[in-house]
Amino acid sequence: MLSRPSRTGFLPNFSIKYMRLIFTPRFNRFQTINSTQAWSLFLTACKTDDSLGKNPMTGKYVTVAILGAVIAQIVEAILLSS
């Protein structure tokens, strides 16, 4: 028999292992995260914060690569429009 949802709409017996990482008590303590953890959370839809590894430089490389691609597209659009 399924248990009834509480007033908040969540099942009381819902296991934490099925919750998104950002909603778990272990993660949600307003701690600072580095760019690698932020990109891991973004790319895995908040399932894990270590999918890109533990090295903080990895997140910086991803940020620079995406920023470089955006700037290249803007420059290309400006040059080809004139």
Short mmCIF file of the C-alpha atoms (twelve columns), coordinates in Angstrom:
data_MODEL
# 
_entry.id   MODEL 
# 
loop_
_atom_site.group_PDB 
_atom_site.id 
_atom_site.type_symbol 
_atom_site.label_atom_id 
_atom_site.label_alt_id 
_atom_site.label_comp_id 
_atom_site.label_asym_id 
_atom_site.label_seq_id 
_atom_site.Cartn_x 
_atom_site.Cartn_y 
_atom_site.Cartn_z 
_atom_site.pdbx_PDB_model_num 
ATOM 1  C CA . MET A 1  0.000  0.000  0.000   1 
ATOM 2  C CA . LEU A 2  1.323  3.434  -0.893  1 
ATOM 3  C CA . SER A 3  1.574  6.024  1.810   1 
ATOM 4  C CA . ARG A 4  -0.371 9.220  1.435   1 
ATOM 5  C CA . PRO A 5  1.500  12.381 0.448   1 
ATOM 6  C CA . SER A 6  2.081  14.890 3.192   1 
ATOM 7  C CA . ARG A 7  0.715  18.426 3.072   1 
ATOM 8  C CA . THR A 8  3.762  19.524 1.062   1 
ATOM 9  C CA . GLY A 9  3.034  16.948 -1.638  1 
ATOM 10 C CA . PHE A 10 6.061  14.732 -0.979  1 
ATOM 11 C CA . LEU A 11 5.832  11.132 0.085   1 
ATOM 12 C CA . PRO A 12 7.221  10.739 3.614   1 
ATOM 13 C CA . ASN A 13 9.062  7.469  2.797   1 
ATOM 14 C CA . PHE A 14 10.742 8.890  -0.298  1 
ATOM 15 C CA . SER A 15 14.378 7.822  -0.353  1 
ATOM 16 C CA . ILE A 16 17.090 10.487 -0.589  1 
ATOM 17 C CA . LYS A 17 18.954 8.487  -3.225  1 
ATOM 18 C CA . TYR A 18 16.251 9.384  -5.764  1 
ATOM 19 C CA . MET A 19 16.358 13.113 -5.001  1 
ATOM 20 C CA . ARG A 20 18.383 15.583 -7.000  1 
ATOM 21 C CA . LEU A 21 21.707 16.328 -5.368  1 
ATOM 22 C CA . ILE A 22 20.965 19.991 -4.723  1 
ATOM 23 C CA . PHE A 23 17.929 19.111 -2.609  1 
ATOM 24 C CA . THR A 24 19.734 16.746 -0.254  1 
ATOM 25 C CA . PRO A 25 20.634 17.947 3.255   1 
ATOM 26 C CA . ARG A 26 24.281 16.978 2.652   1 
ATOM 27 C CA . PHE A 27 24.612 19.435 -0.233  1 
ATOM 28 C CA . ASN A 28 22.231 22.235 0.655   1 
ATOM 29 C CA . ARG A 29 24.191 24.007 3.391   1 
ATOM 30 C CA . PHE A 30 24.922 27.160 1.388   1 
ATOM 31 C CA . GLN A 31 28.471 26.000 0.835   1 
ATOM 32 C CA . THR A 32 30.529 27.478 -1.955  1 
ATOM 33 C CA . ILE A 33 31.195 25.295 -4.973  1 
ATOM 34 C CA . ASN A 34 33.863 25.657 -7.616  1 
ATOM 35 C CA . SER A 35 33.265 26.032 -11.342 1 
ATOM 36 C CA . THR A 36 33.878 22.329 -12.012 1 
ATOM 37 C CA . GLN A 37 31.106 21.366 -9.609  1 
ATOM 38 C CA . ALA A 38 28.815 24.007 -11.114 1 
ATOM 39 C CA . TRP A 39 29.368 22.738 -14.657 1 
ATOM 40 C CA . SER A 40 28.928 19.129 -13.499 1 
ATOM 41 C CA . LEU A 41 25.609 20.000 -11.889 1 
ATOM 42 C CA . PHE A 42 24.494 21.879 -15.004 1 
ATOM 43 C CA . LEU A 43 25.529 19.179 -17.500 1 
ATOM 44 C CA . THR A 44 24.084 16.272 -15.501 1 
ATOM 45 C CA . ALA A 45 20.829 18.043 -14.612 1 
ATOM 46 C CA . CYS A 46 21.799 18.223 -10.906 1 
ATOM 47 C CA . LYS A 47 22.432 14.491 -10.528 1 
ATOM 48 C CA . THR A 48 26.092 14.629 -9.503  1 
ATOM 49 C CA . ASP A 49 28.660 17.282 -8.762  1 
ATOM 50 C CA . ASP A 50 31.791 15.290 -9.588  1 
ATOM 51 C CA . SER A 51 31.170 14.039 -13.119 1 
ATOM 52 C CA . LEU A 52 33.939 16.279 -14.498 1 
ATOM 53 C CA . GLY A 53 36.358 15.274 -11.751 1 
ATOM 54 C CA . LYS A 54 37.704 17.076 -8.716  1 
ATOM 55 C CA . ASN A 55 40.207 19.393 -10.413 1 
ATOM 56 C CA . PRO A 56 38.946 23.020 -10.237 1 
ATOM 57 C CA . MET A 57 40.833 23.924 -13.422 1 
ATOM 58 C CA . THR A 58 38.524 21.709 -15.483 1 
ATOM 59 C CA . GLY A 59 35.590 24.032 -14.828 1 
ATOM 60 C CA . LYS A 60 37.677 27.054 -15.742 1 
ATOM 61 C CA . TYR A 61 38.645 25.404 -19.049 1 
ATOM 62 C CA . VAL A 62 34.992 24.656 -19.826 1 
ATOM 63 C CA . THR A 63 34.052 28.268 -19.033 1 
ATOM 64 C CA . VAL A 64 36.834 29.657 -21.238 1 
ATOM 65 C CA . ALA A 65 35.947 27.270 -24.080 1 
ATOM 66 C CA . ILE A 66 32.267 28.247 -24.036 1 
ATOM 67 C CA . LEU A 67 33.100 31.936 -23.735 1 
ATOM 68 C CA . GLY A 68 35.551 31.625 -26.648 1 
ATOM 69 C CA . ALA A 69 32.942 29.898 -28.808 1 
ATOM 70 C CA . VAL A 70 30.375 32.618 -28.072 1 
ATOM 71 C CA . ILE A 71 32.844 35.417 -28.843 1 
ATOM 72 C CA . ALA A 72 33.908 33.671 -32.070 1 
ATOM 73 C CA . GLN A 73 30.268 33.407 -33.169 1 
ATOM 74 C CA . ILE A 74 29.656 37.084 -32.432 1 
ATOM 75 C CA . VAL A 75 32.764 38.144 -34.368 1 
ATOM 76 C CA . GLU A 76 31.790 35.878 -37.258 1 
ATOM 77 C CA . ALA A 77 28.268 37.312 -37.363 1 
ATOM 78 C CA . ILE A 78 29.645 40.880 -37.387 1 
ATOM 79 C CA . LEU A 79 32.190 40.144 -40.127 1 
ATOM 80 C CA . LEU A 80 29.749 38.284 -42.360 1 
ATOM 81 C CA . SER A 81 26.969 40.824 -42.015 1 
ATOM 82 C CA . SER A 82 29.016 43.680 -43.453 1 
# 
